[in-house]
Amino acid sequence: GNAILPQTAHQLLTVPVTFLLVFRSQISYSRYWEGRGVVSGFVRHSRELTRQITSYVEGSDPEGKWLRAEARRLLMVLFCLIIDQSTGTSIQFNYSSLEPEEKLQLQDENE
């Protein structure tokens, strides 16, 4: 058949196209690991914060239990919101279902 581009044009474009593909792949790989590191750091700090809240909020009374449960709930909501904002998609999570029973019991006691 009749070739639209001469054979030498294909040979000349091989090196720049190969370089471009390798360069783009390396950038993508670097961005993936950078993002993975950020998410890993967030998870690590969230766990540490949860541990500290659980350790420092004293008491087995309803208010202490409620404070610990509320802190865990708010951290889960924060994590879900960060995922929603960073990916641009909603994970379809029912935030109201995270409300702990201790909170409802405490509200009943205060009424």
C-alpha positions in Angstrom: 0.0 0.0 0.0 0.8 3.6 -0.2 2.3 4.9 3.0 1.2 8.4 4.1 4.4 9.0 6.1 7.8 7.8 5.0 9.5 5.1 7.0 12.1 7.5 8.3 9.4 9.6 10.0 8.3 6.6 12.1 11.9 5.9 13.0 12.6 9.5 14.0 9.5 9.7 16.2 10.2 6.5 18.1 12.7 8.0 20.5 10.7 11.2 21.5 7.5 9.2 21.9 9.2 6.6 24.0 10.8 9.3 26.2 7.4 11.0 26.6 5.7 7.7 27.7 8.4 6.9 30.2 8.4 10.4 31.6 4.6 10.5 32.0 4.6 7.0 33.6 7.3 8.1 36.1 5.3 11.3 37.0 2.2 9.2 37.5 4.0 6.7 39.7 5.5 9.6 41.8 2.1 11.2 42.3 0.5 7.9 43.3 3.2 7.3 46.0 2.9 10.9 47.2 -0.8 10.6 47.6 -0.5 7.2 49.3 1.9 8.8 51.8 -0.5 11.6 52.6 -3.4 9.2 53.1 -1.3 7.0 55.3 -0.2 9.9 57.4 -3.8 11.0 57.8 -4.9 7.6 58.9 -1.9 7.3 61.3 -2.7 10.7 62.9 -6.4 9.9 63.1 -5.7 6.7 65.0 -3.3 8.5 67.4 -5.9 11.2 68.0 -8.6 8.5 68.7 -6.2 6.8 71.1 -5.5 10.0 72.9 -9.2 10.9 73.2 -10.0 7.5 74.4 -7.2 7.7 77.0 -7.8 11.2 78.2 -11.6 11.4 78.4 -12.2 9.8 81.8 -15.1 8.1 83.3 -17.5 5.3 82.5 -20.5 7.5 83.1 -22.8 8.3 80.2 -21.2 11.7 79.5 -17.7 10.1 79.2 -18.9 7.4 77.0 -20.8 9.9 74.9 -17.7 12.1 74.5 -15.6 9.2 73.3 -18.3 8.0 70.9 -18.9 11.5 69.6 -15.1 11.9 68.9 -15.0 8.6 67.0 -18.1 9.6 65.1 -16.7 13.0 64.1 -13.4 11.5 63.0 -15.2 9.0 60.8 -17.3 11.8 59.3 -14.1 13.8 58.7 -12.5 10.8 57.0 -15.6 10.3 54.7 -15.7 14.0 53.8 -12.0 14.0 52.9 -12.5 11.0 50.7 -15.6 12.7 49.1 -13.6 15.9 48.4 -10.4 14.3 47.2 -12.0 11.9 44.8 -14.8 14.0 43.6 -17.2 11.2 44.2 -19.6 10.5 47.0 -19.1 7.2 48.9 -22.8 7.2 49.7 -22.3 7.1 53.4 -25.2 7.7 55.8 -23.6 10.1 58.3 -26.7 10.2 60.6 -26.3 6.4 61.1 -23.0 7.2 63.0 -24.9 8.8 65.9 -24.2 6.7 68.9 -26.9 5.3 71.2 -25.2 6.9 74.2 -26.0 10.3 72.8 -29.6 9.4 72.6 -29.6 8.1 76.1 -27.9 11.2 77.4 -30.5 13.4 75.7 -33.3 11.4 77.3 -31.7 11.9 80.7 -31.4 15.7 80.3 -35.1 16.1 79.3 
